[in-house]
């Protein structure tokens, strides 16, 4: 049985970045918030990667985000900067289990084994818990989405490609670079987690790789986010501006609480 999804009464497709920080030091010190990304697409609202502080960032947001309007929660992977608040968000979404509803989508290693990140007692609060798989396709309310490819990162990691009529949005979660990313995540709007400013041996995208992806995909809009310390020191808004000038692509940097109106990108 398909889970019921509340329809947003507000008009307009939008994204709200509850946080724009990533990596251990930035998250531990909350140099930038780590609350994940709120989506509203075709009147379906959902939350991607609720890291530490997601619930507080949401309830204090000037954008009046209400967790009981969420139709679902998506985890790209089980690392704490992406899932630290998932249990709090399940409780908030379901009013402490008094109104069972909504869906959770997560990789198998976030749900199973000796060290799952989603508490078992909370799972009956949800209408469904779905295990993500490579090349899997799913539906949440009016949104169809897929996990095009398993990422090159520790553990089981997937990004998402969301589709509604006239609009495709991709979210490239944590991964080391590989050229096929550009093909898998082609979209009107592309969100990229860019932890590092310069090349490194870490399994994260750095700024030159994100620039190459933007150049190859040439979306209507690219948003870089999930910054580590080297990106923050480089001033992400300056990095995005310079990338835009070199590629001819509209590239912006996320900031904590930033709202992106998607209506202009929908055909």
Secondary structure, 3 states (H helix, E strand, C coil): CCCCCCECCCCCCEEEECCCECCHHHHHHCCCCCCCEEEEECCEEEEECCCCCHHHHHHCCCCCCCHHHCCEEECCCCCHHHHCCHHHHHHHHCCCCCCCCCEEEEEHHHHCCCCCCCCHHHHCCCCEEEEECCCCEEEECCEEEECCCECCCCCCCECEEEEECCEEEEEECCCCCCCCHHHHCCCCEEEEEEEECCCCCCCCEEHHHHHHHHHHHCCCEEEEECECHHHHHCCHHHHHHHHHHHHCCCEEECCCCCEEECHHHCC
